Amino acid sequence: MTAKGKVMRVIVIGAGGGLGRALVNEYLKRGASVEAISRQAEPADLPAEARWWQVEGTLAGYQQVFSALGDEAMQPDVVISAIGWLHQSEWQPERRIEALTMEQLQTYFEINASLPVLLLQALKPLLPKSHPCTLLQLGAKVGSISDNQLGGWYGYRASKAALNMLYKTAAIEFRRTHKALCLAVVHPGTTDTGLSQPFQQRIAADKLYSAEQSAERIAKVAEGLTPAQSGGFWFWDGSPLPY
Ligand SMILES: NC(=O)c1ccc[n+]([C@@H]2O[C@H](COP(=O)([O-])OP(=O)(O)OC[C@H]3O[C@@H](n4cnc5c(N)ncnc54)[C@H](OP(=O)(O)O)[C@@H]3O)[C@@H](O)[C@H]2O)c1
């Protein structure tokens, strides 16, 4: 429910991933109506309160869904993008400079920075100008430049740092036209999903969170944010992270 007692309208993008799916469930638990957008097919156990949109994974594919929602005059209260990429088969995070390739670096930037900000561009016509709306992209603490003590993971770190800059820049622009909008990048904490799976052996058991636990925390952060905080980078407990 929103502060005005209406059913909360939520869009989850990247809804087929570990955190994306858990966020769909978390918002359903909170009584929201959820538009779930994913490249994957609709899960058989999707509750009726959620609507699943299967897309191609290109910007045009997402745009089609946003314009269909616009035709229904949908004005979201919360939009969360759980899109992100760290590894796939032969491509692992680069530990040494010798491992860097143009193709892998471009892929990191494309999925972790360019696609999220272009989705924000595509979402603009849907975003309410006067009623409160929070638009949150999942980022990563390793994208903090000032917090980087360990090195490694060049492309993932740099693309998540670029995401922070793109969101901060957009927040300054949107502040003029969308006064009740809050743009945010949130670090979910190390969460047990396919993305973190190959790296979990180095994580203490009490520092590896379930997707359900992280989704609950992310929704709580979204709930607590105000338009005055737009453009921030946040830890899963709602405390600010340095860029
Ligand atoms: N898990 C962690 O420990 C952790 C830690 C810090 C930050 N994060 C961030 O949290 C977010 C969610 O991660 P996760 O752990 O849930 O990972 P995940 O299970 O791998 O889900 C990521 C989702 O991103 C979407 N995606 C990936 N490549 C894409 C592409 N080329 N085009 C369009 N969409 C693409 C997919 O959504 P669909 O399949 O629905 O299309 C995919 O399922 C990411 O931004 C990640 O960087 C995760």
The ligand as an SDF file (V2000), in Angstrom:
LIG
                    3D

 48 52  0  0  0  0  0  0  0  0999 V2000
   24.2750  -11.3710   -5.9760 N   0  0  0  0  0  0  0  0  0  0  0  0
   25.1430  -10.5670   -5.4040 C   0  0  0  0  0  0  0  0  0  0  0  0
   25.8930  -10.9670   -4.5040 O   0  0  0  0  0  0  0  0  0  0  0  0
   25.2390   -9.1300   -5.8320 C   0  0  0  0  0  0  0  0  0  0  0  0
   26.1390   -8.2900   -5.1460 C   0  0  0  0  0  0  0  0  0  0  0  0
   26.2410   -6.9570   -5.5240 C   0  0  0  0  0  0  0  0  0  0  0  0
   25.4680   -6.4690   -6.5410 C   0  0  0  0  0  0  0  0  0  0  0  0
   24.5860   -7.3160   -7.1990 N   0  0  0  0  0  0  0  0  0  0  0  0
   23.7990   -6.7390   -8.2990 C   0  0  0  0  0  0  0  0  0  0  0  0
   22.4350   -7.0910   -8.1180 O   0  0  0  0  0  0  0  0  0  0  0  0
   21.7910   -7.2310   -9.3830 C   0  0  0  0  0  0  0  0  0  0  0  0
   21.0480   -8.5530   -9.4750 C   0  0  0  0  0  0  0  0  0  0  0  0
   22.0010   -9.5950   -9.4130 O   0  0  0  0  0  0  0  0  0  0  0  0
   21.6220  -11.1220   -9.1540 P   0  0  0  0  0  0  0  0  0  0  0  0
   22.5300  -11.5530   -8.0820 O   0  0  0  0  0  0  0  0  0  0  0  0
   20.1670  -11.2990   -9.0180 O   0  0  0  0  0  0  0  0  0  0  0  0
   22.1450  -11.7620  -10.5130 O   0  0  0  0  0  0  0  0  0  0  0  0
   21.4340  -12.7330  -11.5500 P   0  0  0  0  0  0  0  0  0  0  0  0
   20.6780  -13.7890  -10.8750 O   0  0  0  0  0  0  0  0  0  0  0  0
   22.5230  -13.1070  -12.5080 O   0  0  0  0  0  0  0  0  0  0  0  0
   20.3870  -11.7540  -12.2870 O   0  0  0  0  0  0  0  0  0  0  0  0
   20.8150  -10.7120  -13.1180 C   0  0  0  0  0  0  0  0  0  0  0  0
   19.7420  -10.4500  -14.1530 C   0  0  0  0  0  0  0  0  0  0  0  0
   20.1700   -9.3690  -14.9880 O   0  0  0  0  0  0  0  0  0  0  0  0
   19.5610   -9.4960  -16.2470 C   0  0  0  0  0  0  0  0  0  0  0  0
   20.6000   -9.5020  -17.3010 N   0  0  0  0  0  0  0  0  0  0  0  0
   21.8150  -10.1180  -17.2890 C   0  0  0  0  0  0  0  0  0  0  0  0
   22.4210   -9.9530  -18.4950 N   0  0  0  0  0  0  0  0  0  0  0  0
   21.5570   -9.2280  -19.2600 C   0  0  0  0  0  0  0  0  0  0  0  0
   21.5930   -8.7460  -20.5860 C   0  0  0  0  0  0  0  0  0  0  0  0
   22.6340   -8.9840  -21.4120 N   0  0  0  0  0  0  0  0  0  0  0  0
   20.5320   -8.0610  -21.0560 N   0  0  0  0  0  0  0  0  0  0  0  0
   19.4600   -7.8310  -20.2550 C   0  0  0  0  0  0  0  0  0  0  0  0
   19.3590   -8.2720  -18.9820 N   0  0  0  0  0  0  0  0  0  0  0  0
   20.4020   -8.9490  -18.5010 C   0  0  0  0  0  0  0  0  0  0  0  0
   18.8370  -10.8310  -16.2930 C   0  0  0  0  0  0  0  0  0  0  0  0
   17.4470  -10.6300  -16.0600 O   0  0  0  0  0  0  0  0  0  0  0  0
   16.3340  -11.5320  -16.8360 P   0  0  0  0  0  0  0  0  0  0  0  0
   16.8810  -12.9170  -16.8000 O   0  0  0  0  0  0  0  0  0  0  0  0
   15.1140  -11.3660  -16.0400 O   0  0  0  0  0  0  0  0  0  0  0  0
   16.2370  -10.9580  -18.2150 O   0  0  0  0  0  0  0  0  0  0  0  0
   19.4950  -11.5990  -15.1490 C   0  0  0  0  0  0  0  0  0  0  0  0
   18.7070  -12.6090  -14.6780 O   0  0  0  0  0  0  0  0  0  0  0  0
   22.8930   -7.0160  -10.4260 C   0  0  0  0  0  0  0  0  0  0  0  0
   22.8930   -5.6740  -10.8660 O   0  0  0  0  0  0  0  0  0  0  0  0
   24.1650   -7.3020   -9.6590 C   0  0  0  0  0  0  0  0  0  0  0  0
   25.2870   -6.6540  -10.2100 O   0  0  0  0  0  0  0  0  0  0  0  0
   24.4560   -8.6220   -6.8720 C   0  0  0  0  0  0  0  0  0  0  0  0
  1  2  1  0
  2  3  2  0
  2  4  1  0
  4  5  1  0
  4 48  2  0
  5  6  2  0
  6  7  1  0
  7  8  2  0
  8  9  1  0
  8 48  1  0
  9 10  1  0
  9 46  1  0
 10 11  1  0
 11 12  1  0
 11 44  1  0
 12 13  1  0
 13 14  1  0
 14 15  2  0
 14 16  1  0
 14 17  1  0
 17 18  1  0
 18 19  2  0
 18 20  1  0
 18 21  1  0
 21 22  1  0
 22 23  1  0
 23 24  1  0
 23 42  1  0
 24 25  1  0
 25 26  1  0
 25 36  1  0
 26 27  1  0
 26 35  1  0
 27 28  2  0
 28 29  1  0
 29 30  1  0
 29 35  2  0
 30 31  1  0
 30 32  2  0
 32 33  1  0
 33 34  2  0
 34 35  1  0
 36 37  1  0
 36 42  1  0
 37 38  1  0
 38 39  2  0
 38 40  1  0
 38 41  1  0
 42 43  1  0
 44 45  1  0
 44 46  1  0
 46 47  1  0
M  CHG  2   8   1  16  -1
M  END
$$$$
